[in-house]
Each structure stands twice: as C-alpha cells, then as structure tokens.
Amino acid sequence: MQLSSSEPCVVILTEKEVEVSVNNHATFTLPKNYLAAFACNNNVIELSTLNHVLITHINRNIINDYLLFLNKNLTCVKP
C-alpha cells in the first residue's frame, strides 16, 4: 500500500512487522512497536500493510515548534 501525504512528514508506529520501500529502493523491515518518521516531499513510501500501522501527518508548524523546544536550555527545569 502506498502512503502519501500533503504534509512534509509522517510518523508511523507499527503494531506488527512492516516492510517498507522508499522510492522503489530495497525494502527494509520495521519491527513490531517501532516509531519511524519519513519525509513525504517527492518520496514514494510503500508499506506492506496499513492494517497494523498507526500514522500521523506532521505539518511544518509542529516541526518548527519541536525544533524550538529542542533548542531550549532545559538544564534548569526540575523533573
């Protein structure tokens, strides 16, 4: 099954092993309970199954917010 998105990135969580091919290159296997991020721009992402995959589409605003969060000094924050 082919995965496409209008957003720049997708994040998938597998519930079972899933074979993946990007741009018709050699396939690789994502193990069960694996979290992976894929860039969608100009990429054809093929998954062996979508029945056991949870997918979220990530827009640029979320990516920018996450990068700003990573850039903060968190050493003074107490858990």
C-alpha positions in Angstrom: 0.0 0.0 0.0 1.3 3.4 -0.9 1.4 6.2 1.7 1.1 9.8 0.6 0.6 13.0 2.5 0.1 16.7 1.8 2.2 17.3 4.9 6.0 17.3 4.8 6.4 14.4 7.2 4.6 11.3 8.5 5.3 9.4 11.7 4.3 5.8 11.9 4.0 3.4 14.8 3.9 -0.3 13.9 1.9 -2.9 15.8 3.4 -5.8 13.8 6.5 -6.1 11.5 6.0 -4.0 8.4 8.1 -4.0 5.2 8.9 -0.6 3.8 10.2 0.6 0.5 11.1 4.3 -0.3 11.3 5.4 -3.9 11.3 1.8 -5.1 14.7 1.0 -3.4 15.3 -2.2 -1.5 12.8 -3.0 1.2 13.6 -3.0 4.9 11.6 -4.2 7.8 10.3 -2.1 10.7 9.9 -4.3 13.8 6.8 -4.5 15.9 6.1 -1.5 18.1 8.6 0.7 16.2 8.3 4.5 15.7 9.7 5.9 12.5 9.5 9.3 10.7 9.5 9.7 6.9 9.8 12.8 4.8 7.0 12.9 2.3 8.2 15.5 -0.2 8.9 13.8 -3.5 9.1 10.4 -1.9 7.0 7.3 -2.7 6.6 5.3 0.5 5.3 1.7 0.1 4.2 -0.3 3.2 3.4 -4.0 3.2 0.3 -3.3 5.3 -1.5 -0.4 6.8 -3.8 -2.6 9.0 -1.2 -2.7 11.7 0.3 0.7 11.4 -0.7 3.9 13.2 0.1 7.1 11.1 0.1 10.8 11.9 0.8 13.5 9.5 3.1 16.3 10.8 2.9 19.8 9.4 5.7 22.4 9.3 4.3 24.3 12.3 4.6 21.3 14.5 8.1 20.6 13.2 9.2 24.2 13.9 7.7 24.1 17.4 9.6 20.8 18.1 12.9 22.3 16.9 12.4 25.4 19.0 11.7 23.1 22.0 14.9 21.2 21.4 16.8 24.4 21.2 15.8 25.5 24.8 18.1 25.1 27.8 16.3 22.5 29.9 19.0 22.1 32.5 17.2 24.4 34.9 13.9 22.5 34.7 13.3 20.2 37.6 11.5 16.9 36.9 
